[in-house]
Amino acid sequence: MTTALNQPVSNKSRHGFAPLAIARIKGAQRANQLAIYLIYAAIFTFVVFGTIASIKAFHDNQLLYQLFYNLPYALVALTIPASLYDAFIIYRYRLNQASMVIMTIGVSSIVLLGGLLFADTAWLGLSCWVGVAFLFKVSFTRFFNFLAAQEQIGSPEDTTKEP
């Protein structure tokens, strides 16, 4: 992960964003990509172990049942800290509307805690956290597409220089 301390210090900003801020945003994007990979792994384990557990010869196998039932939950739960960090970065640098970030994290947290406290299940709350990582992926993609487009257009300082 790129950290702000590893970046060269310069005072030149890119379209209003300091180089250290861009380094933090890139680090958050990498953390979000890791969260998405964990979500893909959760879906894969659910399908594979669910298929194996449905075979008649393995109906009584407790290990397969536990892997089918608990491993996807655990993998999605591992994405929560990364998603919270991404939410902080997105909120801090205003890469998305603040109300959207707060609503996404708030609803996902309330549904997860409500399910654990009152319904004795976590599946609906954890399914909300699956969507959070993909929403943040879109925010990061839009931000870096914006920077790339601004680089192609060029800054106003570049257009005023004489050859």
Phi, psi and omega in degrees: 000136178284127177252160181293332182288337181274355184272145176294142182273122174213157182267003182277118179266157177250102176057043177089001180247127178292152179302325178292325177293319179295323177295320177294320180294321177296321176296319177293325178295320178293321177297321178293323178296322175297319177297321179293320176298322177295324177293317176299320178296322178296317178296317180298313180295323178298315181291313184293306182290331175292322178293315179295319181292338180278349177290136187303325182293339183251015182299328183264005183280110182290325180297315178296321179296316180294320177295319178295321187273318189260328184298316176299321176300315182295319180294319178291322179296331177292340179280345185298312179298321178295321179292324177294319177297316178299320179298319178297315180294316180296319178292318184296317183261009175054048178279344177217167178297138182300321181295327179291318180294314181296318180295319181298309181291319181296312180295317180297319179293316181295317180294319179294311180293321177296319178294321180289323183279318190251336183248355179058037177211155181239000190295320181289319179294319179290331176292331174295321180291338175297318181290332182298315182297322180287327175296318180290329176299319179295320179297315179295318180298316179298320181296312182287332172294322177298313179298319180295320179294321178292327177293322180290321180291320182095153181273162180299332179295325182290328183282340183270349182283140178272144177288000000 
